[in-house]
Amino acid sequence: MNGRRPKKEEVIEFMNWYKELYGHYPNAFEFNNCPQRPSSIKTVERYYGGLVGIKKEMGIANPDDRKGERRAMVASASMASSILSENLMYASLIEKYGKINVHRWEPYADGIQKRSDFGIYTADGKHYFIDIFWASNYKNAMNCINIKLNKIPEGVMDQIFLVCTNREINKKEMYLRIKNKTNKIPGNITVLEISDFESKITAGDF
């Protein structure tokens, strides 16, 4: 991923996705430390003039704007929590299923760029995807869920688990809002708070 020259459209799509999720465009550090990035920041600098060059292509009026640093620091902390949660999840899944059966950043389908955080292959031949997110509250969780749902390509039939890794979130309210969504979540997609997800794994429900 790091050495491949990404299409400009891929970088722009990632930039917009990041802004939707965290409320601002990523800086170089945030870009390089986000697992969903289309390439390394060095590759973007080499081919497109870095993030400033990409922002110019996007028509952003002040592409080198340094304002809003406090908001960016909060979002960076959120991203750090997400990365830590992903690493902890990876270790937990390996312990349960074995490293060979846990695939990080597995594409939802062959030939497409959109990826899950994990693809899992069970001993009884089942396969499912996991996509995780960290949200500070249930309102933010709904925004994250909608972003995750929009990223899943049509036609994916395997089971998909969207897992909120914040154990302090009001999961009762989150589940209620999911139940009352106008646009219902497809039947093969389940949203769980991480404790509930872990309980299902321990119980052998999937």
Protein Blocks (a to p, Z undefined) as FASTA:
>chain_A
ZZpccdfklmmmmmmmmmmmnopacdfklmmmpmkbgbdfklmmmmnopjklmmmmnopa
blmbcghklmmmmmmmmmmmmmmmmmmmmmmmmmmnopklpcghiafbghiabdcfbdcd
dfkopacdddddddfbfklmmmmmmmmmmmpcghiabdcddddfbfkbcfklmmmmmmmp
mbacdfkbccddfklmmmmmmnopZZ
